Each structure stands twice: as C-alpha cells, then as structure tokens.
Amino acid sequence: MVSSIASRMPSSSGVRDVAPGGESLFVAPLKVEVLPGVGRFCRKGLLKELNISRVRDLAALDMGALKLIFGHRAHVIHQRALGIDPTPVYPGSAEPVIVEEMTLLRDENDDRDLLPVLYILTERCSFRLRERGLIPRKAGLLIRYSDQVEARCRLRLSPAGSPASDFYGPLKESFFKLWKRRVRLRFIRLWFRDFSAPDRQLTLFPAPSRLEEKQSVVLRALDRIREKYGEEAIRRGICCRG
C-alpha cells in the first residue's frame, strides 16, 4: 500500500523512498483519501463533518470512534492509517518477473477511470521491458474489489513479440473478462514473466517491418523524455479524461 501511494507522489528525483519503519510518518500528513477504503466515506461527507482531512487525524481516533464511522472495517482502516496494509502478501518467485501495481485513490467501477490505470501500468511495465530488452511470453492480471475479494487471470502473449510490443490490447480484453462483479475496484496488479532471450528471438522470426521500426524509434524517444522530465511529461489521450 505505502509503495503504491509513494509511486504517485511527486518527487524531484522521480523516486520517493520510504525507509522501513517510516511508513506511519510518511502517510500521516497526506490527505485521508489516499487510504484504500476511505474514499466512499469522504464522498458521503462523513469525515469532513468530523474535521478529519489528514491521515494523522484518522490515526488519532480510538477504535470506538472508528467503528461508528467504518463499522466492521474499522480495524483495517486503523492499520492503514498507521501505514500498515493488512491485505495478504504473496511470496516472491525465483522466476524473473516485471510487476507494476496501483491502489486506487478511491474505489472505482467506471471503465473510463479504470482503463487509464491499466494503460499506465502497461506503459510502466513496457518501459522496464524495453530497458532490459526482455520479450515476455506470459502476462497476468490481479484485481481486488472494495470488499477484498480478488480475481486473477493469466494470458499467453504472441511468440513473435518484441520489447516494443503493444500489450495493452490483449490486456484490456482480459481485464473485461476478469472484471465480472458490479463491485467497485480498489487495486490492480499487472505482471509479465517467462522471458525469451532477444538474440535467440531474432533468429526465429523475420526482421521487424518498417512500421515496427518507426514505432520502436518513437517509443525510445518517449522513454528518453520521461527519463529526463518524469512520467507525467507525456501522457496518451486515454489517460487524460475530461
């Protein structure tokens, strides 16, 4: 949770580090809306009426007051206000994997808000793949609903792909197949794995077309701009609602 929040915070270096044990101090001055599960209570105006605008205000409440506001989720919200995410942590894998994830600022069920998140995660993973020259054979998606129910899927990617491949199309299709409930989403995770060696890939498939070469040049230019000026320097239209 904290790493996801930190990834969305502006930083002069482009990277914001939160030292182990410093999670509580990091989240304390932030707006209370950054905590997963709090958004709908803000929309109802309950927290504003109680003059709770920062995470530290929420952390200062006793369990009795929290239960009056959040009901059975009071304990979870209290932990999050202290910088602790009680949701399950899955064991790491020895197999190399590229992972990006995002906890939404508020629970969402509108695809006009969710698809830009999926696109941003895809772009972040794609940048890391290009940076390392990796060609993934498999990808996966995990979504977590506001009631903590999770769903996941895996998909095979085109064997003729490249580090500059456009993965968003098949991921978007898989996302809609995975997202079946009418419950708001809170969290999305995307990963790529089962990488092939670029030098071996080049011997198995024909040379890239002129269009693919142009796309690769454009992507490298975008990568350089974002490395220099930050991720927000250039955004695709899908990420700019309104």
N, C-alpha and C positions, 0 to 999 in steps of 0.2 A: 504493500500500500504506500509506504513512505517513498520508495524508489519511484513509483509511478507518479506520485504528486511532485516529487523533486524534478522529474523529467519535464514537467510542464512549466516549471518556474524559470523566469528569465535569469540568465547569468552572463556576466561579461566574458567568461572563458568558454561558454557553451556547455559546461558541465557543472553540475552542482552536487557536491559530495556531502553526504550526511554520515558522520562517524558513528560507529556502533555505540549505543548508549545515549546518543544525542537526538534520537527520534522525537522525544517529547518536547525538547527545546525548539526543534525545527518546526513542528506543527503548531505550537502554542500561539504564535502571533498571526497565523493565517486565518482567512475568513472561514467560518464554520461550514460553508457549503462544500469545501474541498473534501470533507469526510464522506466516504460512501455510506449511503443510508440516511443521510440528513436532509437531502435536497427537498423531498416532498413536504417535510415539516416546515422548511423555510418558505416554500410556496404557499403553505396554509397560513403563514404569518405567526405561527406559534412562538418561534424563537425570537422574532422581532418584538413581540409583545412582552417577552421576558427580558428584553435587552441583552440577548445573547447573540453577539456578532462575530466573536473570535473563538477559536478552538479552546483557548485557555479558559474562557467563560464557561464552556461546556464541561471541561475537565474539573472545574471547581465545584460543580454541583454534586450533591450527595446522591446515593443510589435511589433514595425515596423520590427525590425530585425528578430524576431521570426516568423512573418508571411511570410517573404521571404523564410525561411527555411521550416517551418511546415505547411504553408497555414492555412486552417480553423481550424487546431488543435493547433494553437499557444497558445490560452488561456489555454487549458487543460495542455499542456506541461509546461507552465509557472507556473501553480498552483502546478504541481507535483515537479518542481524544487525547490519550496518553502516548500515541504513536505506535500502538501495538495492533497488528492485524491478526485477529483470531481465526481467519479462514485457513483451510488446510494448505500446507506447504508440501509440494510433491518432491520426492527425492530426485536429485540430478541424475543425468545419464552420462555414462562414459563415452557415448557416441557423440561426436561433434554436432552441435545444433545452433541455429541462429534463432533467437527468440525476441519478440517485442510484445509488450502488453500495455494496456491502459485501463485505469479505473476512472469511470466517467465522473465528471463533476456533479452530475445529478443523474438519477435513473431515467432511462430513455426507452421509448418504444416507437419512435418515429424514424423510419429508414432514412429520412432526409438529414437526420442528426447522426445516425449510426454508420451509414456508408462512408461519410468523410473520415470517421475514426478508423474504419477498416482500411481505407485508402492510405491514411497516414502511416499506419502500422506496416502496410505492404511496402510503402516507399522507404521506410526506415530499414526494414529487412533487406530490401533490394539494394540499397546503398551499401550495406555491410557485405552483401554477396559480391557486388561489383568490386568493392575494395579488396576483397580476398580472392577474387577470380573463381568463386565457387559456383558450381552448377548443381542445384538440388534436384533430386528425383521425387521427393515427397514433401508434403506440407500438411499442416494441421491447424485446426481452429478450436478454441475453447471459449464458450460464453458462460457467464454467470448471471443469473437473474437476481432481482432485488430480494427474493426470498431465499437466496443462497443455493438454489438448485442449479446444477451445472450440466452442460451438454457439450460434447466434443465430436469432432469428425476428422478423418484423415483423407487425403487425396493424393493420387499419383499425378506427377507433372509430366509434360511432354518430354520424352527422352532426347529430343532434338533441341532442347532449350539452351540458353546461354546465360552468362551472368547479367546480361542486359534484358532478359526476357520480361514480358509484361505478365505478371502473375495475378493482377487484380481481377481479370475476367473470370477465371475458374474459381477464385476465392469468393468472389461476390455470389456466384451461383451456389457454392457450397454453404455460404452464410445463410442464404434464404432457405435452404433445405434444413439447416440445423436449427434455425430460429422458428420454432413451431408454436410456442405458447404466447398467450396475449399478456404476458407479464413483462414489465419493464426490465431492461438490461442494465447491469451495473459495471460489468468488467468484460473485456475481450482480450484474448491472448492468441498470438499467431506465431507459428514456428515453421522452420524449414530444416530438413535433415537429409541423410543418405546422399552425400555429395559425390559427384564424379570428378575425376581429375581433368582439368581443362585441356592438357596436352593430349590425353587419350581421346577426349571428346572430339578434338579437331580431326583426328584420323578416321573417325567413324561417320562423320556427316560432312556434307558439302560446305564449301566456304560460304560465309554469310552473304546475303543479297545486298545490292546497293542500298535498298531501303533500310535494311537492318544495320548496315554500316553507318548510315546517317543518323539513325535512332541512337546508336551507341555513342556517336560524337556529341549529340545533344545531351544525352544523359551524363556524359563525363563533364560537359560544361556546367550543367546544373549542379553536379556534385562539387565542383570547384567553387562555385558561387556560395553554396550552402556551407562548405567548409570554412570559407572566409568570413561570411556575414551571418551565418546561423540558419537554422531550419526555416525560420519564418520569412527569409529574404524572398523566396519564391514559393508560391502556392498554386496548385492546379485549381481550376474552376470548381471542381467537385467539393473542394474543401472550404469554399467561400460562399456560404449560404447567405442569402439576402443581399 
